[in-house]
Amino acid sequence: MADDITDEQVLTKWAEIAELIEVVVNRIQTPNEFSVQPGSELAAADDATDPFQISHAARWCLNAGLDHLHALKSLAIDANPNLIHGYADYSLVRGALENFGAGFWILHPADPITRIEHGLRWWLKNVRDSDNAVRDLARPDYQPLQRRLERIIDIGLAAGCDLQALNNRYFSTPVMEYANHHSSASNPQLIWKICSGFAHGRPWASIGMNHMERNGNDDERGVSEVRFTSDHKRLLGVALPAFRLMTDLVRLMQDRSVRRNLDTESVRRL
């Protein structure tokens, strides 16, 4: 965020994106707002991947990312504008970026088979993570991990996906790298790494990002007592990429969910 931006401009921009965040929150709470139309690209993908629908994966990502971004708005703008958290606010941005990035990665590719592959890799990650959490609980309804994975992989193979591609495990780093290259957000991967540093309590993130104020002189060992603080300008600098990524994801969900008029599309190409 440029140093010459005034506090008034920062708060004006915050008010602008806060209003638009509320618009999207209202949309996801409205029944059928993001419904998938028959004959659309997502309808075809959903038919091929039932019950691990691609539109459902993207919607999970949108909902989770938006909840994090709305929580940031609620804390930093609505609740007490004079109270800025030094770590938690950045952690919320991280959650927003990671989920919006995942949804974008699933829906953005032009190739429909790649979209299916990305969506199913996301579902495979969900299965692996859930198994890691509950397999030692001795639940009576427990299903072996391999059986659950094979079910999804079989669906992907039937849809035309490559086995090796499906077996490429889902990781957030390449997903955010994809968003870095293809989305309208500015440096989302870098911002995600910084916010991840805050989420894990890494000193480098706070030292590099927050304002540092020395409290008195160094002691005899040369150790300084310092205070780190954030502000609305710093938070805007990390929140804007998440907001841009959200708008990209919403546009993709809308575009992929609408049945295309082939005659109209042919005229547009001419």
DODRENDO-834135 format. One line per field, with one value per residue (C-alpha): residue number from 1; x, y, z. Coordinates in steps of 0.05 Angstrom, whole numbers, always signed. Example, Ala and Ser with C-alpha at 12.3 -4.5 7.8 and 13.67 -1.06 7.14 Angstrom:
num <- c(1, 2)
x <- c(+246, +273)
y <- c(-90, -21)
z <- c(+156, +143)
//
This chain:
num <- c(1, 2, 3, 4, 5, 6, 7, 8, 9, 10, 11, 12, 13, 14, 15, 16, 17, 18, 19, 20, 21, 22, 23, 24, 25, 26, 27, 28, 29, 30, 31, 32, 33, 34, 35, 36, 37, 38, 39, 40, 41, 42, 43, 44, 45, 46, 47, 48, 49, 50, 51, 52, 53, 54, 55, 56, 57, 58, 59, 60, 61, 62, 63, 64, 65, 66, 67, 68, 69, 70, 71, 72, 73, 74, 75, 76, 77, 78, 79, 80, 81, 82, 83, 84, 85, 86, 87, 88, 89, 90, 91, 92, 93, 94, 95, 96, 97, 98, 99, 100, 101, 102, 103, 104, 105, 106, 107, 108, 109, 110, 111, 112, 113, 114, 115, 116, 117, 118, 119, 120, 121, 122, 123, 124, 125, 126, 127, 128, 129, 130, 131, 132, 133, 134, 135, 136, 137, 138, 139, 140, 141, 142, 143, 144, 145, 146, 147, 148, 149, 150, 151, 152, 153, 154, 155, 156, 157, 158, 159, 160, 161, 162, 163, 164, 165, 166, 167, 168, 169, 170, 171, 172, 173, 174, 175, 176, 177, 178, 179, 180, 181, 182, 183, 184, 185, 186, 187, 188, 189, 190, 191, 192, 193, 194, 195, 196, 197, 198, 199, 200, 201, 202, 203, 204, 205, 206, 207, 208, 209, 210, 211, 212, 213, 214, 215, 216, 217, 218, 219, 220, 221, 222, 223, 224, 225, 226, 227, 228, 229, 230, 231, 232, 233, 234, 235, 236, 237, 238, 239, 240, 241, 242, 243, 244, 245, 246, 247, 248, 249, 250, 251, 252, 253, 254, 255, 256, 257, 258, 259, 260, 261, 262, 263, 264, 265, 266, 267, 268, 269, 270)
x <- c(+0, +30, +54, +22, -49, -85, -123, -187, -175, -161, -226, -265, -238, -254, -326, -331, -307, -345, -410, -394, -375, -444, -475, -441, -460, -533, -526, -500, -557, -609, -637, -620, -576, -517, -559, -529, -571, -584, -539, -485, -412, -419, -482, -442, -385, -433, -467, -399, -376, -438, -438, -372, -399, -351, -400, -406, -331, -329, -387, -353, -293, -334, -372, -310, -270, -327, -338, -265, -268, -334, -305, -246, -295, -335, -273, -235, -292, -358, -342, -289, -251, -200, -181, -136, -111, -37, -45, -117, -138, -82, -101, -171, -143, -102, -165, -201, -144, -134, -207, -219, -155, -179, -246, -212, -163, -222, -265, -215, -183, -213, -210, -270, -231, -179, -235, -261, -191, -179, -246, -236, -166, -198, -248, -192, -156, -220, -224, -151, -157, -221, -190, -129, -174, -222, -189, -165, -233, -259, -325, -373, -387, -313, -297, -225, -188, -168, -240, -262, -205, -216, -289, -270, -213, -260, -308, -251, -226, -297, -300, -236, -185, -114, -97, -30, -63, -114, -59, -24, -42, -75, -29, -45, +23, +14, -59, -40, +15, -39, -81, -19, -12, -85, -128, -138, -113, -46, +7, -43, +11, +58, +2, -20, +51, +55, -13, +6, +66, +19, -27, +32, +61, +124, +165, +187, +116, +103, +172, +165, +92, +71, +93, +147, +155, +212, +193, +253, +327, +358, +379, +450, +444, +423, +352, +297, +226, +182, +109, +80, +16, -24, -72, -127, -77, -37, -99, -127, -62, -74, -150, -155, -123, -171, -229, -206, -199, -269, -298, -260, -289, -360, -355, -330, -386, -437, -405, -397, -468, -505, -527, -492, -530, -489, -513, -497, -428, -414, -433, -388, -329, -341)
y <- c(+0, +67, +112, +174, +147, +187, +157, +186, +151, +86, +89, +108, +47, +3, +30, +13, -59, -70, -54, -102, -157, -150, -155, -223, -246, -231, -268, -332, -331, -324, -391, -407, -346, -388, -444, -484, -481, -543, -544, -501, -520, -533, -575, -621, -625, -639, -695, -727, -723, -736, -739, -700, -643, -589, -533, -557, -554, -483, -463, -491, -449, -386, -395, -407, -351, -302, -320, -303, -238, -217, -233, -187, -132, -143, -139, -83, -38, -54, -74, -23, +15, +36, -36, -71, -140, -152, -225, -248, -200, -225, -297, -282, -255, -318, -361, -318, -321, -395, -412, -361, -385, -457, -440, -399, -456, -504, -462, -420, -470, -466, -542, -576, -639, -598, -565, -634, -658, -597, -604, -678, -666, -617, -671, -721, -673, -666, -742, -749, -694, -722, -791, -762, -730, -787, -854, -864, -851, -922, -896, -952, -917, -910, -925, -943, -886, -924, -944, -872, -848, -901, -881, -809, -832, -879, -821, -779, -834, -844, -768, -770, -748, -775, -821, -788, -720, -743, -772, -704, -684, -618, -566, -493, -466, -486, -465, -395, -393, -407, -349, -306, -318, -318, -276, -201, -199, -165, -214, -260, -313, -265, -237, -308, -326, -263, -276, -349, -324, -286, -346, -388, -334, -324, -263, -246, -231, -181, -150, -140, -119, -83, -17, -26, +22, +17, +23, +55, +39, -30, -67, -88, -148, -105, -132, -83, -81, -65, -60, -81, -50, -53, -3, +2, +18, -44, -87, -57, -76, -150, -149, -120, -181, -226, -182, -183, -259, -264, -223, -266, -329, -300, -282, -352, -385, -342, -353, -428, -436, -403, -442, -413, -394, -427, -380, -319, -346, -359, -287, -261, -300, -270)
z <- c(+0, -21, +35, +4, +13, +66, +124, +95, +29, +66, +105, +42, +7, +67, +66, -8, -2, +64, +28, -29, +20, +51, -19, -30, +40, +24, -42, -12, +38, -17, -42, -114, -122, -148, -177, -234, -297, -338, -399, -367, -361, -287, -297, -343, -293, -236, -275, -288, -215, -174, -113, -112, -153, -178, -164, -92, -83, -110, -66, -4, -21, -32, +33, +74, +43, +50, +123, +137, +98, +131, +200, +184, +164, +227, +272, +237, +214, +248, +320, +342, +287, +339, +356, +305, +322, +309, +288, +283, +228, +183, +199, +174, +109, +101, +107, +57, +6, +14, +1, -54, -87, -84, -116, -169, -184, -192, -239, -278, -327, -397, -406, -373, -357, -320, -280, -261, -243, -199, -165, -151, -124, -75, -54, -47, -1, +40, +47, +68, +119, +149, +154, +189, +240, +257, +240, +312, +343, +331, +302, +280, +214, +196, +123, +103, +70, +8, -7, -4, -47, -100, -106, -124, -170, -207, -219, -246, -293, -320, -332, -374, -322, -322, -264, -252, -251, -200, -156, -153, -82, -68, -35, -23, -48, -122, -117, -94, -147, -199, -172, -174, -249, -271, -224, -222, -150, -137, -109, -74, -63, -28, +15, +32, +54, +98, +129, +140, +179, +225, +232, +256, +301, +260, +283, +212, +191, +247, +242, +167, +164, +228, +258, +311, +370, +420, +493, +526, +518, +507, +570, +587, +541, +482, +484, +464, +489, +429, +413, +345, +319, +255, +224, +172, +116, +129, +133, +69, +34, +50, +46, -24, -58, -21, -43, -115, -113, -85, -142, -193, -161, -161, -235, -252, -213, -250, -318, -311, -283, -341, -402, -463, -525, -580, -634, -592, -575, -650, -667, -611, -639, -707)
//
